[in-house]
């Protein structure tokens, strides 16, 4: 194994690690969404159904970003 191959392998692992920071951001985003959902329900319980629909939509979109980040990390490692 040459020095160039070692550098490329280490750069791929570093890049994949950096790509997983998107997973932490998605976790923070999901926490903010459901925290705001609970605050909204406590302030106005009559809007529970409408707020729940919006919270689930926000959760799905935020989770999609996490899956994209995970996909890029795997692409960097194994492609």
C-alpha positions as CSV (number, residue, x, y, z in Angstrom):
1,X,0.0,0.0,0.0
2,X,1.5,3.3,-1.1
3,X,1.4,6.6,0.7
4,X,-1.1,7.9,-1.8
5,X,-3.5,5.0,-1.2
6,X,-3.2,5.5,2.6
7,X,-4.0,9.3,2.2
8,X,-7.0,8.6,0.0
9,X,-8.4,5.9,2.4
10,X,-8.0,8.2,5.4
11,X,-9.6,11.1,3.5
12,X,-12.6,8.9,2.6
13,X,-13.0,8.0,6.3
14,X,-12.7,11.6,7.4
15,X,-15.2,12.7,4.7
16,X,-17.7,10.0,5.8
17,X,-17.4,11.1,9.4
18,X,-18.0,14.7,8.5
19,X,-21.1,13.7,6.4
20,X,-22.6,12.1,9.5
21,X,-22.8,15.5,11.2
22,X,-26.1,15.9,9.2
23,X,-27.5,13.1,11.4
24,X,-26.9,15.2,14.6
25,X,-28.5,18.2,12.9
26,X,-31.6,16.1,12.1
27,X,-31.8,14.9,15.7
28,X,-31.7,18.4,16.9
29,X,-34.3,19.4,14.4
30,X,-36.7,16.6,15.4
31,X,-36.3,17.6,19.0
32,X,-37.2,21.2,18.2
33,X,-40.2,20.2,16.2
34,X,-41.8,18.0,18.9
35,X,-40.8,20.5,21.6
36,X,-42.6,23.2,19.7
37,X,-45.5,20.8,19.2
38,X,-45.9,20.2,22.9
39,X,-45.7,24.0,23.6
40,X,-48.4,24.6,21.0
41,X,-50.7,22.0,22.5
42,X,-50.2,23.4,26.0
43,X,-51.1,26.9,24.7
44,X,-54.1,25.9,22.6
45,X,-55.4,22.4,23.1
46,X,-58.1,22.9,20.5
47,X,-55.6,22.9,17.6
48,X,-54.1,19.5,18.6
49,X,-55.1,17.7,15.4
50,X,-53.8,20.4,13.1
51,X,-50.6,20.8,15.0
52,X,-50.1,17.1,15.0
53,X,-50.4,17.0,11.2
54,X,-47.8,19.8,10.8
55,X,-45.4,18.1,13.3
56,X,-45.5,14.8,11.4
57,X,-44.8,16.6,8.2
58,X,-41.9,18.4,9.8
59,X,-40.6,15.1,11.2
60,X,-40.8,13.4,7.8
61,X,-38.9,16.2,6.0
62,X,-36.3,16.4,8.8
63,X,-35.8,12.6,8.8
64,X,-35.4,12.7,5.0
65,X,-32.4,15.1,5.4
66,X,-30.9,12.6,7.9
67,X,-31.3,9.8,5.4
68,X,-29.6,11.8,2.7
69,X,-26.7,12.5,5.0
70,X,-26.4,8.8,5.8
71,X,-26.6,7.9,2.2
72,X,-23.8,10.3,1.3
73,X,-21.6,8.9,4.1
74,X,-22.1,5.4,2.7
75,X,-21.4,6.6,-0.8
76,X,-18.2,8.2,0.3
77,X,-17.1,5.0,2.1
78,X,-18.2,2.3,-0.3
79,X,-18.3,3.9,-3.8
